[in-house]
Amino acid sequence: MKRAPSHSYPGINLGENHASADKATEVVTFGFWVFLMSDLVYFGLMFGVYITMIDAQAGGPGPHELFDLKSIFAQTMILLTSSLTVGLAMLALKYNLPRPRIVLWFGVTLVLGISFLVLEIRDFVNMAAQGGIPKRSGFLSAFYGLVPLHGLHVAAGCIWLIVLGIQLRMMGLTDLLMSRMVRLALFWHFLDLIWIGIITIVYFGGLAYG
């Protein structure tokens, strides 16, 4: 009976089918977890600022005037689905499924990520048209300090996906590239976690208390 390998980090790993890559990934993935936790602290600070600024609207438009719940719901479904597809890509990698299957699921993740960004940018444009710009109030400054920051992370993840696709075509499925895929998947799931916080605290919290 084979003994499952132990890891110094939780979550996604490459398993016995990619033993050399899995071992090489150990240290860098642990370090990437440290980076994600430091990023979580920063997001936590931005959430704290937003909570204290919900009522600081200075007579300007507030959550009830600016938030489009239908669009927010669509963005949520898109981002949660993208977390599923990136997970399917990692399962295809872990269990040595044909390479086109890996490319397919990462490609779907990229399309979903871009779709999320398009909807989010559209919301920002609509908010600005109603006077919802950062300098209008403390509430809006806090909102634009937090939500677009998450969007920038999603954009970075999309760029990362594109770069990985180019590298996969040029280099093949090397140990180094598999290690990068592991970290990308962790990063993408982290973005979903932050988004759940955003819809709970920013949008629902804003509508409840703003």
N, C-alpha and C positions, 0 to 999 in steps of 0.2 A: 504494500500500500504506500503510495507516494505521500509525502508530507508536504502540506501547503507551505510555500515560502512565507516567512514573516517579513514585515515591512516596518520601517520607522515612520511611516506616514499612513493616514487612513485613505480609503476611497479607491479610486481607479488604479489598477496595476496591469502589467502586461502578461503576467502569469508564466506557467512553465513552458508554453510554446515559444516564448521569446526570452529564454533565461538570461542570455548575455545582455540583452537590451534592458531587461527588468533590473538586473543588478546595477548596470551603469546609470539607470534612472533614479536609483534610490536616494542618493545625496541631493541631486538637483531638485527632485520633487519635494523633498523635505524643505529645502530652502525656498521653493516656490510657495509652499504652504505658509511659511513665515511672511513672505511678501503679501499674500492674500490677507492674512490676519492684520498686517499693518494697514493695508488698504481698507479693511473693515473698520478699523479705528477711525480713519479719516471720514468714512461715510457716516459713522456713528456721530461724530462731531457735527457734520452737516445736518443730520436728522435732528440733533439737539437744537441747532440754530433755527431750523424751520419750525419746530414745536413752539419755541418761544416767540416766533414772529407771526403765527397764524392770525392773530387779531390786529396786527400792526398794518392795517390796510390804508390808513391815511385818507379815507374817503374814496379810494379808488376801487376798481373792480376786484371782487374776491372769488373764492372757489366756486360759488354758485353761479356766477356769471361766466366764468372762464373754463371750467372743467367740462369736457365732453366724455361722459361715461361710456357711450357706445364705442368711441375710439379707444378709450383706455381698456375696455374689455377686449377689443380686437387685438390690441398690442399685447395684452396679457396672454391670450390664447396663442398668439404667434410665438412669443418668447418661450412659453412653456413647451410648446411643440418642438421648438429648436433644441431645447434641452434633451428631449426624447431622441431626436435625430442624431445629436452628437453622441449620446449614449449608445445608440445603435452602431454608429461608426466605430466606437471603441470596442464594442463586442465583436464586430466583424474583424477588427485588427487582432484582438486578443485570441480569437479562436481560428485564426488563419483562413478566414473566408476569402474568396477571390478579391483581388485588389479593386476591381471596378465597384464592388459593393461598398468598400471603404470610401472611395471617391464619391459615390452616389450620395451617401448619407452626409458626408461633409459638404457636398455641393448643395444639398437641400438645406442644411443648416445655414450656409452662406445666404441663400435666397431668403430664408426666413429672417435672418438678421437684418438684411437690407430692407425688407418689407417693414420691419419694426421701425427702423430709422426713418423711413419715408413717412409713416403715419405720425411719428413723434414730431418730426420737423413741421408737418402740416398743422399739427396742434399748436406749435409755437407760433407759427405765422398767423393762425386764427386768433390766438390770444393777443398778439401784438396789434392786430387790426381792431381789437376791442379796448385798446389802451393798456393791455397787460404786458408792460415792458419792465425790465429789471429796476430802473430808477424810479418807478412810480410809487413804490412803497416798500417797507421792510419785508412784508409778506412776499412780494414778488421777487425781491432780491434774494431771499432765502430759497424760494422755489427754483429760480434760475441757477442758484449756486449748487443745487443738489440734483435735480432731474437731468439737466443736460450733461452733468458730470457722468452719470450712468450711461447716457447716450454716447458719450465719447469713449467709454469703455467698450460698448457694443461695437462702435466703429473700429476701434483698435482690434477687437476680436475678428471682425470681418476682414480687415487687412491681413491679420495673422493667417486666416484661412486661405486667402489668396496666395500669400507667400509660401505656405506649406504645399499648396497645389502645384506651384511652379517648381519647388524643390523636389517634390515627389516625382514629377516628370523628368527632371534633370538628373537626380541622384539615385532614384529608386528608393525602396523601402529600407533604409539603413537604420541601425540602432539609434543613431542620433536623431533621425527624423521621427522615429517612434516615440522617443523621449519627449520631443517637442509636442507631439500629438497628445500625449498624456497631460502635459501642462496646459495645453489649449483647452482640453475637455474640462479640467478643473476650473480654469478661468471662466469658461462659459457657464458652468453650473453656479459658480459664485455670482455671476451677473443675474441669474434667475433669482437667487436668494435675495440680492439687493432689491430687485424689482418687486418682490413680494412685500418687502418693507416699504417701498415707495407707494404701492397702491393702498397699503393699509394705513400708513401714517400720513403721507402727503395728500392723497386723493380722498380716501374715506374719512380720515381724520380732519382734513381741511373742510370737507362738506359738513361734518358733524359739529365742528367748533368754530368754523370761520364765519 
